[in-house]
Amino acid sequence: MSTSAPCGSLGLPQSDCTRLFGVLKMEQATSSAFVPGLAGVVAAQSRVGHVDGENGILEYRGYRIETLAENSTFEETAYLLLYGRLPKRAELAEFKSSLQSHRQVKPEILRMIADFPREGHPMAALQTTVAAMGLVYPRTGAGDFQERMIASHRLIAQLPTMLAAIARHSKGQEPIAPRKDLDHAANFLWMINGEVPAPIAARTLDVALILHAEHTLNASTFTCRVVASTLADPYASVSAAIGSLGGPLHGGANEEVLKMLEEIGDPSKAKAWFEDAVAKKKKIMGLGHRVYKVKDPRAYALQTLAERVFAELGSTKLYDIAKEIEKLAADKLGPRGIYPNVDFFSGTVYLKMGIEPILFTPIFAIARVAGYVAHYVEQMEDNKIYRPSQDYLGVHDTPYVPIDQR
């Protein structure tokens, strides 16, 4: 592109004008190519889920999350995500039977769990055991549709079993075998403590799993699709996704919420703590979302369920603190589009059910695996390996200096 015409019209010296237009061209190229965090960049086309952050809408295959939380089960929701439609009664029964038949974990993996350091974080252990599934099962899911679906069933079914074994190992306890007569959520609670859960506890966890099962191209789902695009097997892809999920800016947020509530200590201290946090521009965990500009629709559903749980089983100080913070945030931060997200109440609910905070993020994983495998299957339908470009900001043609002259 010649700069002579615009330089002449501006009445600037040629050298200054050339430099100016060179800078403008560089800035234009950079702004069109680089978006921090890929915000707003369309990186995939999908029929699995949909988020409308401006209006607070989350849909799985066209079904509003509020509708699924009120009427569905996790097994039915997982079927919907994986197969693209709600199942008929016989299809759901067959799907549940398949999941139940795949719940038992291979002895080799259980022995591996028994050798893990007890103080290690369950997310690291879960990621490792999912990757190890590729050692004991066929790794042909990328090219074989039937094996891809079997692997998807296996992953949904076995993550809870592995996590329960990991949790018990951390306490020096032997794993509890899964039961085929219990639904997905109830079976997990059974494997954690050896007791059949109360109906309210089982239903609460079931709904929490539904709410966390899918959320479009979040960091961990994107990770899954990127790894899948190389034609890696489902176990490697889901293991990588779990590694991404473990970060405190993603799945680890609910643990951080609980730490925040414990730091506040008492409902009477909530206002002073909140005002100080706002004044110092301190991040308040569980408030705000990268996508939602209104209250997270999952937070509505979980809060409704939380109210039932605490009404039936008794409130807790941490839940009372959370309610105070929510009220304060609604007045102060609501006008700025900052509202509670799904992580804000989930930790207090899990704690009430006897689940330790260190298991909060892994439970997120045993829910989101349904979304991961749905995206894995979709990626394989018309796969193209991800290979984004970059803006290189370094120098060029750097002369090599021998080591004795540096």
MIDODO-553994 format. One record per residue (C-alpha): x, y, z; residue number from 1; residue in three letters. Coordinates in steps of 0.1 Angstrom, whole numbers, always signed. Layout:
<rs>
{x = X	y = Y	z = Z	k = NUM	r = ALA}
...
</rs>
This chain:
<rs>
{x = +0	y = +0	z = +0	k = 1	r = MET}
{x = +14	y = +34	z = -10	k = 2	r = SER}
{x = +14	y = +62	z = +16	k = 3	r = THR}
{x = +23	y = +90	z = -8	k = 4	r = SER}
{x = -12	y = +102	z = -14	k = 5	r = ALA}
{x = -24	y = +104	z = +22	k = 6	r = PRO}
{x = +10	y = +118	z = +33	k = 7	r = CYS}
{x = +7	y = +146	z = +7	k = 8	r = GLY}
{x = -28	y = +154	z = +17	k = 9	r = SER}
{x = -18	y = +157	z = +54	k = 10	r = LEU}
{x = +11	y = +179	z = +47	k = 11	r = GLY}
{x = +35	y = +159	z = +68	k = 12	r = LEU}
{x = +71	y = +150	z = +60	k = 13	r = PRO}
{x = +73	y = +116	z = +42	k = 14	r = GLN}
{x = +92	y = +100	z = +70	k = 15	r = SER}
{x = +68	y = +110	z = +97	k = 16	r = ASP}
{x = +37	y = +101	z = +77	k = 17	r = CYS}
{x = +51	y = +67	z = +67	k = 18	r = THR}
{x = +58	y = +60	z = +104	k = 19	r = ARG}
{x = +23	y = +71	z = +113	k = 20	r = LEU}
{x = +6	y = +49	z = +88	k = 21	r = PHE}
{x = +28	y = +20	z = +97	k = 22	r = GLY}
{x = +17	y = +22	z = +133	k = 23	r = VAL}
{x = -19	y = +25	z = +122	k = 24	r = LEU}
{x = -16	y = -5	z = +100	k = 25	r = LYS}
{x = +0	y = -26	z = +128	k = 26	r = MET}
{x = -27	y = -16	z = +153	k = 27	r = GLU}
{x = -55	y = -24	z = +128	k = 28	r = GLN}
{x = -40	y = -58	z = +121	k = 29	r = ALA}
{x = -36	y = -65	z = +158	k = 30	r = THR}
{x = -71	y = -54	z = +168	k = 31	r = SER}
{x = -87	y = -75	z = +141	k = 32	r = SER}
{x = -67	y = -106	z = +150	k = 33	r = ALA}
{x = -62	y = -106	z = +187	k = 34	r = PHE}
{x = -90	y = -108	z = +213	k = 35	r = VAL}
{x = -78	y = -114	z = +249	k = 36	r = PRO}
{x = -94	y = -146	z = +262	k = 37	r = GLY}
{x = -111	y = -151	z = +228	k = 38	r = LEU}
{x = -141	y = -132	z = +242	k = 39	r = ALA}
{x = -168	y = -131	z = +216	k = 40	r = GLY}
{x = -148	y = -151	z = +191	k = 41	r = VAL}
{x = -168	y = -179	z = +174	k = 42	r = VAL}
{x = -146	y = -209	z = +177	k = 43	r = ALA}
{x = -172	y = -237	z = +171	k = 44	r = ALA}
{x = -207	y = -243	z = +158	k = 45	r = GLN}
{x = -228	y = -265	z = +182	k = 46	r = SER}
{x = -263	y = -277	z = +188	k = 47	r = ARG}
{x = -255	y = -289	z = +224	k = 48	r = VAL}
{x = -261	y = -258	z = +245	k = 49	r = GLY}
{x = -270	y = -221	z = +242	k = 50	r = HIS}
{x = -264	y = -192	z = +265	k = 51	r = VAL}
{x = -280	y = -157	z = +262	k = 52	r = ASP}
{x = -260	y = -138	z = +288	k = 53	r = GLY}
{x = -279	y = -105	z = +283	k = 54	r = GLU}
{x = -313	y = -121	z = +292	k = 55	r = ASN}
{x = -301	y = -149	z = +316	k = 56	r = GLY}
{x = -310	y = -178	z = +294	k = 57	r = ILE}
{x = -293	y = -212	z = +294	k = 58	r = LEU}
{x = -307	y = -240	z = +272	k = 59	r = GLU}
{x = -296	y = -276	z = +267	k = 60	r = TYR}
{x = -306	y = -287	z = +232	k = 61	r = ARG}
{x = -333	y = -260	z = +233	k = 62	r = GLY}
{x = -347	y = -269	z = +268	k = 63	r = TYR}
{x = -345	y = -241	z = +294	k = 64	r = ARG}
{x = -324	y = -251	z = +324	k = 65	r = ILE}
{x = -352	y = -241	z = +348	k = 66	r = GLU}
{x = -375	y = -266	z = +331	k = 67	r = THR}
{x = -349	y = -294	z = +333	k = 68	r = LEU}
{x = -341	y = -286	z = +369	k = 69	r = ALA}
{x = -378	y = -288	z = +378	k = 70	r = GLU}
{x = -388	y = -318	z = +358	k = 71	r = ASN}
{x = -358	y = -339	z = +347	k = 72	r = SER}
{x = -332	y = -361	z = +362	k = 73	r = THR}
{x = -295	y = -362	z = +356	k = 74	r = PHE}
{x = -297	y = -394	z = +336	k = 75	r = GLU}
{x = -324	y = -380	z = +314	k = 76	r = GLU}
{x = -305	y = -348	z = +309	k = 77	r = THR}
{x = -273	y = -367	z = +301	k = 78	r = ALA}
{x = -292	y = -386	z = +274	k = 79	r = TYR}
{x = -306	y = -353	z = +260	k = 80	r = LEU}
{x = -271	y = -338	z = +258	k = 81	r = LEU}
{x = -255	y = -369	z = +242	k = 82	r = LEU}
{x = -283	y = -380	z = +218	k = 83	r = TYR}
{x = -299	y = -346	z = +210	k = 84	r = GLY}
{x = -334	y = -353	z = +223	k = 85	r = ARG}
{x = -353	y = -364	z = +254	k = 86	r = LEU}
{x = -356	y = -402	z = +256	k = 87	r = PRO}
{x = -388	y = -422	z = +255	k = 88	r = LYS}
{x = -394	y = -443	z = +287	k = 89	r = ARG}
{x = -379	y = -474	z = +273	k = 90	r = ALA}
{x = -349	y = -455	z = +259	k = 91	r = GLU}
{x = -343	y = -439	z = +293	k = 92	r = LEU}
{x = -345	y = -473	z = +311	k = 93	r = ALA}
{x = -320	y = -487	z = +286	k = 94	r = GLU}
{x = -296	y = -458	z = +291	k = 95	r = PHE}
{x = -298	y = -460	z = +329	k = 96	r = LYS}
{x = -292	y = -497	z = +327	k = 97	r = SER}
{x = -261	y = -491	z = +305	k = 98	r = SER}
{x = -248	y = -465	z = +330	k = 99	r = LEU}
{x = -254	y = -489	z = +359	k = 100	r = GLN}
{x = -235	y = -517	z = +341	k = 101	r = SER}
{x = -205	y = -494	z = +336	k = 102	r = HIS}
{x = -203	y = -481	z = +372	k = 103	r = ARG}
{x = -177	y = -506	z = +383	k = 104	r = GLN}
{x = -141	y = -494	z = +380	k = 105	r = VAL}
{x = -113	y = -517	z = +368	k = 106	r = LYS}
{x = -92	y = -532	z = +396	k = 107	r = PRO}
{x = -61	y = -517	z = +380	k = 108	r = GLU}
{x = -74	y = -482	z = +385	k = 109	r = ILE}
{x = -86	y = -489	z = +420	k = 110	r = LEU}
{x = -51	y = -501	z = +429	k = 111	r = ARG}
{x = -37	y = -470	z = +414	k = 112	r = MET}
{x = -60	y = -448	z = +436	k = 113	r = ILE}
{x = -48	y = -468	z = +466	k = 114	r = ALA}
{x = -12	y = -457	z = +458	k = 115	r = ASP}
{x = -21	y = -420	z = +455	k = 116	r = PHE}
{x = -8	y = -396	z = +482	k = 117	r = PRO}
{x = -37	y = -391	z = +506	k = 118	r = ARG}
{x = -31	y = -354	z = +509	k = 119	r = GLU}
{x = -33	y = -349	z = +471	k = 120	r = GLY}
{x = -62	y = -328	z = +457	k = 121	r = HIS}
{x = -90	y = -350	z = +444	k = 122	r = PRO}
{x = -91	y = -330	z = +411	k = 123	r = MET}
{x = -56	y = -341	z = +403	k = 124	r = ALA}
{x = -64	y = -377	z = +413	k = 125	r = ALA}
{x = -96	y = -376	z = +392	k = 126	r = LEU}
{x = -78	y = -362	z = +361	k = 127	r = GLN}
{x = -52	y = -389	z = +365	k = 128	r = THR}
{x = -77	y = -418	z = +368	k = 129	r = THR}
{x = -97	y = -406	z = +338	k = 130	r = VAL}
{x = -65	y = -405	z = +317	k = 131	r = ALA}
{x = -57	y = -440	z = +329	k = 132	r = ALA}
{x = -90	y = -453	z = +315	k = 133	r = MET}
{x = -72	y = -451	z = +282	k = 134	r = GLY}
{x = -49	y = -478	z = +295	k = 135	r = LEU}
{x = -76	y = -503	z = +302	k = 136	r = VAL}
{x = -102	y = -496	z = +275	k = 137	r = TYR}
{x = -100	y = -493	z = +237	k = 138	r = PRO}
{x = -88	y = -459	z = +226	k = 139	r = ARG}
{x = -107	y = -460	z = +193	k = 140	r = THR}
{x = -134	y = -435	z = +202	k = 141	r = GLY}
{x = -123	y = -409	z = +177	k = 142	r = ALA}
{x = -127	y = -432	z = +147	k = 143	r = GLY}
{x = -153	y = -457	z = +159	k = 144	r = ASP}
{x = -188	y = -443	z = +165	k = 145	r = PHE}
{x = -200	y = -473	z = +186	k = 146	r = GLN}
{x = -169	y = -472	z = +208	k = 147	r = GLU}
{x = -173	y = -434	z = +211	k = 148	r = ARG}
{x = -208	y = -439	z = +226	k = 149	r = MET}
{x = -197	y = -467	z = +249	k = 150	r = ILE}
{x = -168	y = -446	z = +261	k = 151	r = ALA}
{x = -192	y = -417	z = +267	k = 152	r = SER}
{x = -215	y = -440	z = +289	k = 153	r = HIS}
{x = -184	y = -453	z = +307	k = 154	r = ARG}
{x = -171	y = -419	z = +315	k = 155	r = LEU}
{x = -205	y = -406	z = +328	k = 156	r = ILE}
{x = -209	y = -438	z = +349	k = 157	r = ALA}
{x = -174	y = -442	z = +363	k = 158	r = GLN}
{x = -164	y = -407	z = +373	k = 159	r = LEU}
{x = -186	y = -408	z = +404	k = 160	r = PRO}
{x = -172	y = -442	z = +413	k = 161	r = THR}
{x = -136	y = -431	z = +409	k = 162	r = MET}
{x = -142	y = -398	z = +428	k = 163	r = LEU}
{x = -159	y = -417	z = +457	k = 164	r = ALA}
{x = -129	y = -441	z = +459	k = 165	r = ALA}
{x = -105	y = -411	z = +458	k = 166	r = ILE}
{x = -125	y = -394	z = +486	k = 167	r = ALA}
{x = -125	y = -424	z = +508	k = 168	r = ARG}
{x = -88	y = -432	z = +502	k = 169	r = HIS}
{x = -79	y = -397	z = +514	k = 170	r = SER}
{x = -94	y = -407	z = +548	k = 171	r = LYS}
{x = -77	y = -441	z = +548	k = 172	r = GLY}
{x = -110	y = -459	z = +540	k = 173	r = GLN}
{x = -117	y = -487	z = +515	k = 174	r = GLU}
{x = -139	y = -479	z = +485	k = 175	r = PRO}
{x = -175	y = -488	z = +485	k = 176	r = ILE}
{x = -188	y = -507	z = +455	k = 177	r = ALA}
{x = -216	y = -490	z = +435	k = 178	r = PRO}
{x = -252	y = -502	z = +436	k = 179	r = ARG}
{x = -273	y = -508	z = +405	k = 180	r = LYS}
{x = -306	y = -502	z = +424	k = 181	r = ASP}
{x = -298	y = -465	z = +431	k = 182	r = LEU}
{x = -301	y = -436	z = +407	k = 183	r = ASP}
{x = -270	y = -417	z = +397	k = 184	r = HIS}
{x = -269	y = -391	z = +424	k = 185	r = ALA}
{x = -281	y = -414	z = +452	k = 186	r = ALA}
{x = -255	y = -440	z = +442	k = 187	r = ASN}
{x = -227	y = -414	z = +445	k = 188	r = PHE}
{x = -237	y = -404	z = +480	k = 189	r = LEU}
{x = -240	y = -441	z = +489	k = 190	r = TRP}
{x = -204	y = -447	z = +477	k = 191	r = MET}
{x = -191	y = -416	z = +497	k = 192	r = ILE}
{x = -204	y = -427	z = +531	k = 193	r = ASN}
{x = -221	y = -461	z = +528	k = 194	r = GLY}
{x = -256	y = -448	z = +537	k = 195	r = GLU}
{x = -286	y = -445	z = +514	k = 196	r = VAL}
{x = -292	y = -408	z = +513	k = 197	r = PRO}
{x = -324	y = -390	z = +523	k = 198	r = ALA}
{x = -347	y = -383	z = +493	k = 199	r = PRO}
{x = -341	y = -345	z = +497	k = 200	r = ILE}
{x = -303	y = -350	z = +496	k = 201	r = ALA}
{x = -304	y = -372	z = +466	k = 202	r = ALA}
{x = -327	y = -349	z = +447	k = 203	r = ARG}
{x = -307	y = -319	z = +456	k = 204	r = THR}
{x = -275	y = -334	z = +443	k = 205	r = LEU}
{x = -294	y = -347	z = +412	k = 206	r = ASP}
{x = -305	y = -311	z = +404	k = 207	r = VAL}
{x = -270	y = -297	z = +410	k = 208	r = ALA}
{x = -256	y = -322	z = +385	k = 209	r = LEU}
{x = -282	y = -311	z = +360	k = 210	r = ILE}
{x = -273	y = -274	z = +365	k = 211	r = LEU}
{x = -236	y = -281	z = +360	k = 212	r = HIS}
{x = -239	y = -306	z = +331	k = 213	r = ALA}
{x = -233	y = -281	z = +302	k = 214	r = GLU}
{x = -224	y = -245	z = +296	k = 215	r = HIS}
{x = -214	y = -242	z = +260	k = 216	r = THR}
{x = -178	y = -233	z = +251	k = 217	r = LEU}
{x = -164	y = -226	z = +286	k = 218	r = ASN}
{x = -127	y = -231	z = +292	k = 219	r = ALA}
{x = -129	y = -268	z = +300	k = 220	r = SER}
{x = -153	y = -277	z = +273	k = 221	r = THR}
{x = -131	y = -258	z = +248	k = 222	r = PHE}
{x = -102	y = -277	z = +261	k = 223	r = THR}
{x = -120	y = -310	z = +255	k = 224	r = CYS}
{x = -129	y = -300	z = +219	k = 225	r = ARG}
{x = -93	y = -288	z = +212	k = 226	r = VAL}
{x = -79	y = -321	z = +223	k = 227	r = VAL}
{x = -106	y = -341	z = +205	k = 228	r = ALA}
{x = -98	y = -322	z = +173	k = 229	r = SER}
{x = -64	y = -340	z = +172	k = 230	r = THR}
{x = -84	y = -373	z = +171	k = 231	r = LEU}
{x = -73	y = -381	z = +207	k = 232	r = ALA}
{x = -95	y = -406	z = +225	k = 233	r = ASP}
{x = -124	y = -396	z = +248	k = 234	r = PRO}
{x = -104	y = -404	z = +279	k = 235	r = TYR}
{x = -75	y = -381	z = +270	k = 236	r = ALA}
{x = -100	y = -353	z = +260	k = 237	r = SER}
{x = -120	y = -355	z = +291	k = 238	r = VAL}
{x = -89	y = -358	z = +313	k = 239	r = SER}
{x = -76	y = -326	z = +298	k = 240	r = ALA}
{x = -109	y = -309	z = +303	k = 241	r = ALA}
{x = -109	y = -318	z = +340	k = 242	r = ILE}
{x = -74	y = -303	z = +343	k = 243	r = GLY}
{x = -88	y = -270	z = +329	k = 244	r = SER}
{x = -119	y = -272	z = +352	k = 245	r = LEU}
{x = -97	y = -273	z = +383	k = 246	r = GLY}
{x = -86	y = -237	z = +381	k = 247	r = GLY}
{x = -100	y = -213	z = +406	k = 248	r = PRO}
{x = -114	y = -191	z = +378	k = 249	r = LEU}
{x = -135	y = -220	z = +365	k = 250	r = HIS}
{x = -147	y = -250	z = +385	k = 251	r = GLY}
{x = -127	y = -241	z = +417	k = 252	r = GLY}
{x = -149	y = -210	z = +424	k = 253	r = ALA}
{x = -173	y = -228	z = +447	k = 254	r = ASN}
{x = -145	y = -237	z = +471	k = 255	r = GLU}
{x = -134	y = -201	z = +471	k = 256	r = GLU}
{x = -169	y = -189	z = +480	k = 257	r = VAL}
{x = -170	y = -211	z = +510	k = 258	r = LEU}
{x = -136	y = -198	z = +521	k = 259	r = LYS}
{x = -149	y = -163	z = +517	k = 260	r = MET}
{x = -180	y = -171	z = +538	k = 261	r = LEU}
{x = -159	y = -186	z = +565	k = 262	r = GLU}
{x = -137	y = -155	z = +565	k = 263	r = GLU}
{x = -167	y = -133	z = +571	k = 264	r = ILE}
{x = -176	y = -156	z = +600	k = 265	r = GLY}
{x = -211	y = -143	z = +610	k = 266	r = ASP}
{x = -241	y = -128	z = +593	k = 267	r = PRO}
{x = -238	y = -96	z = +615	k = 268	r = SER}
{x = -203	y = -90	z = +600	k = 269	r = LYS}
{x = -215	y = -94	z = +564	k = 270	r = ALA}
{x = -223	y = -57	z = +557	k = 271	r = LYS}
{x = -190	y = -44	z = +570	k = 272	r = ALA}
{x = -170	y = -70	z = +551	k = 273	r = TRP}
{x = -190	y = -64	z = +519	k = 274	r = PHE}
{x = -186	y = -26	z = +521	k = 275	r = GLU}
{x = -148	y = -30	z = +527	k = 276	r = ASP}
{x = -145	y = -54	z = +498	k = 277	r = ALA}
{x = -163	y = -31	z = +474	k = 278	r = VAL}
{x = -143	y = -1	z = +486	k = 279	r = ALA}
{x = -110	y = -19	z = +480	k = 280	r = LYS}
{x = -123	y = -34	z = +447	k = 281	r = LYS}
{x = -117	y = -69	z = +461	k = 282	r = LYS}
{x = -131	y = -98	z = +440	k = 283	r = LYS}
{x = -161	y = -113	z = +457	k = 284	r = ILE}
{x = -162	y = -149	z = +448	k = 285	r = MET}
{x = -195	y = -163	z = +434	k = 286	r = GLY}
{x = -206	y = -129	z = +422	k = 287	r = LEU}
{x = -205	y = -120	z = +385	k = 288	r = GLY}
{x = -200	y = -141	z = +354	k = 289	r = HIS}
{x = -180	y = -139	z = +322	k = 290	r = ARG}
{x = -212	y = -144	z = +302	k = 291	r = VAL}
{x = -242	y = -134	z = +322	k = 292	r = TYR}
{x = -251	y = -97	z = +326	k = 293	r = LYS}
{x = -281	y = -106	z = +348	k = 294	r = VAL}
{x = -284	y = -132	z = +375	k = 295	r = LYS}
{x = -272	y = -167	z = +365	k = 296	r = ASP}
{x = -304	y = -188	z = +357	k = 297	r = PRO}
{x = -287	y = -217	z = +374	k = 298	r = ARG}
{x = -283	y = -197	z = +406	k = 299	r = ALA}
{x = -321	y = -192	z = +407	k = 300	r = TYR}
{x = -327	y = -229	z = +404	k = 301	r = ALA}
{x = -301	y = -238	z = +429	k = 302	r = LEU}
{x = -312	y = -212	z = +454	k = 303	r = GLN}
{x = -348	y = -224	z = +452	k = 304	r = THR}
{x = -336	y = -259	z = +460	k = 305	r = LEU}
{x = -313	y = -246	z = +487	k = 306	r = ALA}
{x = -343	y = -230	z = +505	k = 307	r = GLU}
{x = -360	y = -263	z = +505	k = 308	r = ARG}
{x = -329	y = -281	z = +518	k = 309	r = VAL}
{x = -323	y = -256	z = +547	k = 310	r = PHE}
{x = -360	y = -255	z = +555	k = 311	r = ALA}
{x = -362	y = -292	z = +559	k = 312	r = GLU}
{x = -327	y = -299	z = +574	k = 313	r = LEU}
{x = -321	y = -266	z = +592	k = 314	r = GLY}
{x = -302	y = -236	z = +582	k = 315	r = SER}
{x = -265	y = -230	z = +588	k = 316	r = THR}
{x = -244	y = -199	z = +596	k = 317	r = LYS}
{x = -226	y = -200	z = +563	k = 318	r = LEU}
{x = -259	y = -201	z = +544	k = 319	r = TYR}
{x = -272	y = -171	z = +564	k = 320	r = ASP}
{x = -241	y = -152	z = +556	k = 321	r = ILE}
{x = -245	y = -160	z = +519	k = 322	r = ALA}
{x = -281	y = -147	z = +519	k = 323	r = LYS}
{x = -269	y = -114	z = +535	k = 324	r = GLU}
{x = -241	y = -110	z = +509	k = 325	r = ILE}
{x = -266	y = -116	z = +481	k = 326	r = GLU}
{x = -290	y = -89	z = +495	k = 327	r = LYS}
{x = -262	y = -64	z = +498	k = 328	r = LEU}
{x = -248	y = -73	z = +463	k = 329	r = ALA}
{x = -283	y = -69	z = +447	k = 330	r = ALA}
{x = -285	y = -33	z = +459	k = 331	r = ASP}
{x = -249	y = -23	z = +453	k = 332	r = LYS}
{x = -237	y = -43	z = +424	k = 333	r = LEU}
{x = -269	y = -54	z = +406	k = 334	r = GLY}
{x = -272	y = -21	z = +387	k = 335	r = PRO}
{x = -237	y = -29	z = +373	k = 336	r = ARG}
{x = -248	y = -64	z = +361	k = 337	r = GLY}
{x = -231	y = -83	z = +389	k = 338	r = ILE}
{x = -252	y = -110	z = +404	k = 339	r = TYR}
{x = -247	y = -144	z = +421	k = 340	r = PRO}
{x = -236	y = -172	z = +398	k = 341	r = ASN}
{x = -242	y = -209	z = +402	k = 342	r = VAL}
{x = -212	y = -212	z = +425	k = 343	r = ASP}
{x = -225	y = -188	z = +451	k = 344	r = PHE}
{x = -249	y = -212	z = +468	k = 345	r = PHE}
{x = -237	y = -246	z = +457	k = 346	r = SER}
{x = -209	y = -249	z = +483	k = 347	r = GLY}
{x = -233	y = -242	z = +513	k = 348	r = THR}
{x = -257	y = -268	z = +499	k = 349	r = VAL}
{x = -230	y = -295	z = +494	k = 350	r = TYR}
{x = -217	y = -288	z = +529	k = 351	r = LEU}
{x = -251	y = -293	z = +544	k = 352	r = LYS}
{x = -253	y = -327	z = +527	k = 353	r = MET}
{x = -221	y = -337	z = +544	k = 354	r = GLY}
{x = -198	y = -333	z = +514	k = 355	r = ILE}
{x = -164	y = -318	z = +521	k = 356	r = GLU}
{x = -153	y = -286	z = +504	k = 357	r = PRO}
{x = -123	y = -304	z = +487	k = 358	r = ILE}
{x = -149	y = -324	z = +467	k = 359	r = LEU}
{x = -169	y = -295	z = +454	k = 360	r = PHE}
{x = -149	y = -290	z = +422	k = 361	r = THR}
{x = -147	y = -328	z = +414	k = 362	r = PRO}
{x = -185	y = -330	z = +418	k = 363	r = ILE}
{x = -186	y = -303	z = +392	k = 364	r = PHE}
{x = -166	y = -326	z = +370	k = 365	r = ALA}
{x = -189	y = -356	z = +374	k = 366	r = ILE}
{x = -217	y = -334	z = +362	k = 367	r = ALA}
{x = -199	y = -316	z = +334	k = 368	r = ARG}
{x = -186	y = -349	z = +319	k = 369	r = VAL}
{x = -221	y = -352	z = +303	k = 370	r = ALA}
{x = -214	y = -320	z = +284	k = 371	r = GLY}
{x = -179	y = -329	z = +276	k = 372	r = TYR}
{x = -188	y = -362	z = +259	k = 373	r = VAL}
{x = -217	y = -345	z = +240	k = 374	r = ALA}
{x = -192	y = -320	z = +226	k = 375	r = HIS}
{x = -166	y = -347	z = +219	k = 376	r = TYR}
{x = -192	y = -366	z = +198	k = 377	r = VAL}
{x = -202	y = -334	z = +180	k = 378	r = GLU}
{x = -166	y = -325	z = +173	k = 379	r = GLN}
{x = -161	y = -359	z = +156	k = 380	r = MET}
{x = -190	y = -353	z = +133	k = 381	r = GLU}
{x = -172	y = -327	z = +112	k = 382	r = ASP}
{x = -137	y = -325	z = +127	k = 383	r = ASN}
{x = -110	y = -300	z = +119	k = 384	r = LYS}
{x = -80	y = -296	z = +141	k = 385	r = ILE}
{x = -78	y = -264	z = +160	k = 386	r = TYR}
{x = -48	y = -242	z = +150	k = 387	r = ARG}
{x = -54	y = -206	z = +158	k = 388	r = PRO}
{x = -29	y = -179	z = +148	k = 389	r = SER}
{x = -11	y = -155	z = +171	k = 390	r = GLN}
{x = +3	y = -120	z = +172	k = 391	r = ASP}
{x = +40	y = -123	z = +176	k = 392	r = TYR}
{x = +54	y = -96	z = +199	k = 393	r = LEU}
{x = +90	y = -106	z = +200	k = 394	r = GLY}
{x = +121	y = -95	z = +181	k = 395	r = VAL}
{x = +134	y = -109	z = +148	k = 396	r = HIS}
{x = +167	y = -119	z = +134	k = 397	r = ASP}
{x = +184	y = -119	z = +168	k = 398	r = THR}
{x = +222	y = -126	z = +163	k = 399	r = PRO}
{x = +235	y = -156	z = +180	k = 400	r = TYR}
{x = +263	y = -148	z = +205	k = 401	r = VAL}
{x = +286	y = -177	z = +214	k = 402	r = PRO}
{x = +284	y = -186	z = +250	k = 403	r = ILE}
{x = +319	y = -174	z = +259	k = 404	r = ASP}
{x = +310	y = -139	z = +246	k = 405	r = GLN}
{x = +277	y = -134	z = +265	k = 406	r = ARG}
</rs>
